[in-house]
Amino acid sequence: MATAVAIAREKVATLRALGFNTISVLVSMLGESLVLGGIGGLIGGLGAPWRFNGYQTSTMNFQTFSRGGICIPCAPLLLAMGLIYALVMGLIGDCSRLIRAIRLPIPMALREL
């Protein structure tokens, strides 16, 4: 997302120069980050059950020297939480850089083209 917003600085400046207001540019760019985060979350959610469903590992307690086992199921609730996490991380990763790109004056942003 950081690279996408760094490249999108020119896109933000161009849209603002064409007459779009700041809110509409902000909403469209945040929508784009949601789409990209959702695609990443879906790819991860489709790949996780294939790789990690029923994955078993063991842990070691070094105080009692006993072992414990963990079995990781890929429940639908966990996959939904992972998708939500991917969407939130897409928004968080995009917000600060996008706000900085929007605050940049239009002539200064267009000079960087």
Secondary structure, DSSP 8 states (H G I E B T S, - for coil): -HHHHHHHHHHHHHHHHTT--HHHHHHHHHHHHHHHHHHHHHHHHHHHHHHHTTEEEEEEETTTTEEEEEEE---HHHHHHHHHHHHHHHHHHHHHHHHHHHHS-HHHHHHT-
